[in-house]
């Protein structure tokens, strides 16, 4: 029960400090910079100071993601699936919080609830694929020599994700979940830059991830300016793959050019209706996997 | 001079250390702003001060030769790099390292005296030292008998260091205090005084086999002891923190501490070394980043 305010004063509200998520911890940006998020409402104004991450935060996040990658990739598919399912469970328990943040980010009550539902379902969907996508995409290949030849998928490694611009019908949770889940279910670790105009749900999702047995460093979430950080995301030599949804041709070409420094895999997602059935399929997992083919000699 | 130096000091007279003060001083070294040009110079200096080390039971001649190759060709993509100061190996690998480094101006350092525990008889320790020097070691890294030191048998430890120094002949002697086993900063200070008086050319924090290995706190105490000895006698003793220094950032903090404690004269591989194996690649990655502006991956640097 809330204590009765002394002298008739209203209780001072306790606002959350919005921080970034690196290696399972919540530091502030090392640069100390921030930008203002506002819901542009006159009746119920809301503002928050959001970390404007620097390239050094990104560098630290990549170090954390790299350190976590091997352990995550060698965890059993079953365990990875369980952990993804666990994220969905925790998200379900905090649906009120996410719905209210989605509303601050512009959604109506109906839209907010439907986006939370879709996000939870999507996590469950990808959790289910964790021990199945390998069977779908692996092959035994016919060859004309005495070899048993087979191809299997392996995670790319550290994946940098530039969160997609939300289309006008989405408000910053479903797109986030839809970009993280297929990447990590396949054993990759990721560094994600949240969309600049929808930071609240990204920060809260980080709290959910931390509370749901996801090992530190598997998902790292930064907030800040995309135009400032995109070059570093694309050119970092210890990043093995970059996922973006840059609609502008010049920008997407630049990402490809910088990514060629270390032959990063570049995955371009459409700026899409993330609610749609088409954004829910195992090919999204395959996009951030490498194919390894093995030639195993057999007796003639 | 040497005669005068080799007298067992009265360790009861060594002033106790103010641990809080040391922590505060160390914290301040870590807040210096290093600009790009200075950083570039510092990184190169760090490289030139590294004793590239492999001290594993699984070392093979092949592994040692490979490490020597790494010492000679740190990263050929970057022209104008210095070489490391020395390659540090076990005594039975000295001959192999010496041959591999012939003509490159890189010293061979050998651990000796029943490294890392030092639990052996004095004859064996001296014999091991003489063998390593005969095989071509330019520098000897000895360990002190921590058990005897902790039991208060300072004369025994003093005599042992003096005897090993004699057995070294022309080779430089680094004395490892193994500060992780001395536990308190007071004992680190006493051991430093003892080692310097007994004839150490360098004092070194750790074997790398015990945690904690080098910390900035113990290194500061040892640097201060070196400074006191310099003021008293005019002799310059070297310093080698070893173990646990694996990032460029931390190495640069050590250089700041060195510069602000002992001054420019000690900013040379002749008087300061880093005992490390993974530090070199981190420094190289920073230098490469400065050269091409891209964050680097360990995938593009030879492992050893």
HADDOCK unambig.tbl for C-alpha pairs under 7 A between the chains (distance, minus, plus):
assign (segid A and resid 235 and name CA) (segid B and resid 294 and name CA) 6.41 0.50 0.50
assign (segid A and resid 236 and name CA) (segid B and resid 294 and name CA) 6.02 0.50 0.50
assign (segid A and resid 236 and name CA) (segid B and resid 295 and name CA) 4.86 0.50 0.50
assign (segid A and resid 236 and name CA) (segid B and resid 296 and name CA) 6.49 0.50 0.50
assign (segid A and resid 237 and name CA) (segid B and resid 295 and name CA) 5.90 0.50 0.50
assign (segid A and resid 237 and name CA) (segid B and resid 296 and name CA) 5.00 0.50 0.50
assign (segid A and resid 237 and name CA) (segid B and resid 297 and name CA) 5.18 0.50 0.50
assign (segid A and resid 238 and name CA) (segid B and resid 296 and name CA) 6.10 0.50 0.50
assign (segid A and resid 238 and name CA) (segid B and resid 297 and name CA) 4.33 0.50 0.50
